[in-house]
Amino acid sequence: MTDFNFEELLEGYLPEDPTRGEEREVTIIKKEITYTYLDINGKLEGRVKTEEVSEYKEGEVIKVQIISEDKEGNYVICSRRKIEERENVEKLNEIWKAEETLKGKIVKSVKGGYIVEVLKINAFMPASLSGFNQEEKSLGKEIVVLIKEIKLEKNGLKVLVSRKDVKAKQDKESFDLISIGELYDVEVKDLLDFGLSVNINGLSGFIHISELSWNRIENISAEYKVGDKLKAKVIEKDKNKKSIKLSVKQLSKDPWDNIENKYPLDSVIEGKVVRVSNFGVFVELEPGIEGLVHISDLTWSKKIKNIDDYVKIGDQIKVKVILLDSQNKKLKLSIKSLEQNPWEAITEGNQIGSILKGKVVEVKDYGVFVEVKQGVDAFIHISDFSWDKVGKDFYKLGQEVEFKVIEIDGENQKIKGSVKLLTKSPWETLKESYKVGDRLKRTVTSITDFGMFIEVEKGIDGMIHISEVSKEFLKNISDKYKVGDEIEAEIIELNDDKEKVKLSIRKIEVDNQKAEERENIEKYSVVGEE
């Protein structure tokens, strides 16, 4: 019979004593409030804090780390948390490398940020990466974070997380999913003077006012309000700026398509006045199609002071298409082109010398404008008012005037007229009444160093040069004559070119002296005897 040592044999069947730091699978024997007891397959039972295994039941097998025996040597102190920390650190590393998000809970607010528990590990989240505002309550809040950094330092593991980066990551993913040309449901976030700020799948998008409608929108707030739900089409994405531009109007057909067939050049159509500016009016032909009637195309008249005197917003008017640029979406319309150019009728039926009538529509310091017919004005210079000298107030607004055409320029649309030419000039009348040699008795009207003047007829003065004032030498005319004296003088020259009358007193005196001498000769002469 072979000898054997029973104690050695028994030692082979007894479980090995656990060593410090060893990880071992154990079975939960009993759970109490403070501690939970474990079968660790050793000489002693294991003990772990119940709070570390709260989610496990009696009989379940779990993994723990051996810490040490208690002071009395009754139990082996174990830790489930150490196992979880190791496993969670490994998970954190995997999540970090995969750039995945994970849930956490804010457990404490500290200087410069927050302590966030992630996988039972305390991590630090700077305030700048939290995305919270100062008024927002954050303590105890469950959040989703992204791991920014994991670092093992002397005093333990340092984990840096960010809530802000999660939003950026989500936005990037959402941005990448947005497709140009696709339709999306959006919600109006803000009304701007130049468009709408909208929410598109959690991102910010923008619809410019020009992309809201084919019609012109004057007041966005009258058409939209915050919270409105719209369908819009993505028309542009900028990855660098993370901007998304959308369009509502592109959901419908562009009314400018096939515009040439709808509104060909020279066609006459009816539209509605929708806007009035200082340079013209805008007429809507149909929703999305507007044309401009420039102020110069409203009427043939050039005396427009107020466009509202011709058309008002809301008026239905007829217009003629005079320019169509479909590429640049420009439509030029005309009201005056619906009628014949009045200048054509004027130039066809009248010529220089024609007699026209009209009403004074404008008074200037240098003359008046007379409206012959709507759109046609003639100008009469102040010098053509009358053969007499008159002032600028000779004619009043609205006064009817008849005149003779003295200049007509249809190309430049100008007519000049004269009222005084309807009658003979004082000069022509004078020439018919007087001739060289006629003697006149008139009153001296003025005296100068070189002569004196008399009024031959109204509006025509005659001059008597100092050399013709007297047959005697006069150093000063005023020594013999003064203004108001009645004198007799003979016409010695009628100058057609200058329309001047020259007279002489000296000639009458000389002629009278010669006549007297002849008379004396005849009277006192003696005939000799034969």
Secondary structure, DSSP 4 states (H G I P E B T S, - for coil): -----HHHHHHHHSPPPP-TT-EEEEEEEEE-SSEEEEE-SSSSEEEEEGGGGTT--TT-EEEEEEEEE-TTSSEEEEEHHHHHHHHHHHHHHHHHHHT-EEEEEEEEEETTEEEEEETTEEEEEEGGGT---TTS--TT-EEEEEEEEEEEETTEEEEEEESHHHHHHHHHHHHHH--TT-EEEEEEEEEETTEEEEEETTEEEEEEGGGT-SS--S-HHHH--TT-EEEEEEEEEETTTTEEEEESGGGS--TTTTHHHHS-TT-EEEEEEEEEETTEEEEEEETTEEEEEEGGGT-S-S--S-GGGT--TT-EEEEEEEEEETTTTEEEEESGGGS--HHHHHHHH--TT-EEEEEEEEEETTEEEEEEETTEEEEEEGGGS-SS---GGGS-TT-EEEEEEEEEETTTTEEEEESGGGS--HHHHHHHH--TT-EEEEEEEEE-SSEEEEEEETTEEEEEEHHHH-SS--S-GGGT--TT-EEEEEEEEEETTTTEEEEESHHHHHHHHHHHHHHHHHHH--PPP-
